[in-house]
Amino acid sequence: AGGREGQADEQRLAAAGAQAVVDEITDRGGTAAAIQADVSQKADVMRLINGTTDAFGRLDILINNAGALINKSFKETTSTEFSEQYKANVITAVNLTQAALAVGFLILIDKWLSR
């Protein structure tokens, strides 16, 4: 999807999908919560971490799974594209990890470390 309208549609569909997963888990007797966040935004990261601790009392595990891939050669990649990829792959993980550490001990799982 492109543009702001596309982003709004993506967010709406993601939230609906997340709620379906929450419903499935709770229907089976489990506990779950869906918290939508743009992890590139510190305020959203704090809302995500605080929402998690509010819902469950603590945060035990953080899986850093947000990221971006530029599907072209490094030679063809612009500095703006590289900067955006770095932000998505590194800065978001730093923001999430720092926010999670602020609420206590955690086990960190990162998609880049698991390859």
N, C-alpha and C positions, 0 to 999 in steps of 0.2 A: 504494500500500500504506500502511496506517496502523499506527502504534504500533511498538514495538520489534521485534515479529515481522516486520512488513512491511519494516522497515529491514534486518533480517538477510537476508530473502529477496532484497531489491534488491541488497545487497552480494554475496551468493552468485551471483546471476545476472550481475551486472556482472563479477565475477571470472571466471566461466565464459566470458562473451563476450570478455573481454580475452584470456584464454588461447587462445581460438579464433583471434583475430587474430594473436597471437604465433606459434601453430602454422603458420598460413598463410604468414606472413613467413619463418619459418625453413625451412619446406618448400620455399620458392622460393629458398633460398640466402642470405637476409638474416639480420640479427641484430636481435632484439627482446627486450624484457622487459616483463612486466606487474607493476606495483607498485600495489597498492590503497592509497589514502590518503583521509582526510577532510581536505581542504585548509583547513577552518576551524580545525583543530587544529595548533598549531605543531609538536608532536612528530611528527605524521604528515607534515607538510611537510618536516621535516628528514630523516625516514626516506625520503621520496620522492626528495629531492635526493641524499642519500647513496647510496641504492640505484641511482640513475641513474649517478652517477659511478663506483660500484663495478662496475656492469655494462658501462659503455662507456668508462670512463677520463676522461670529461669531459662537460660540458653545454654545448651550443652555442646552442640555441634554447629559449626558454620561451614557450609559448602559454597565456596566461591565458584559459581558456574556461569556468571555473566561474562560476555566477551564478544569480540568482533573479529572478523577475518576479512582482509582485503584479498580478493581473489585475482591478483595480478602480480607481475614481477616487482621486485623491490625497485628496479630501475624505472618502472612506469608509475610507481606510487608517489603521489604528491606529498609534500610536507604536511599539508592539512589532513590528508587521509591518514598518514602515519600518526599524527598527533591524536586524532580521534580514536584510532585503534589502541594506542598506548593508554589513553584515558579509559577506554572500555575494558582493557585487559589488565591494567596495573592499578590505576588510581582507584577504580571502583573496589578492587580487592583490598587496597590499603584502607579506604574509608570504611568498608564493612568490618574489617578485622579490628581497626581501632575502636569502632563503636561497640563491637561485641566484647572486646576486652574491658571496656568501661563497665560492663555489667557483671564481670566475673570470669572465672576460668572457662576455657573452651577447648575443644578439639577442632583443629582447622583441617578441612579437606579442600584442596584446590584442584581444579580440572587440569591445570598445567603440570602439577606435580604427579598426577596419576597416570600419565601417559607412559 
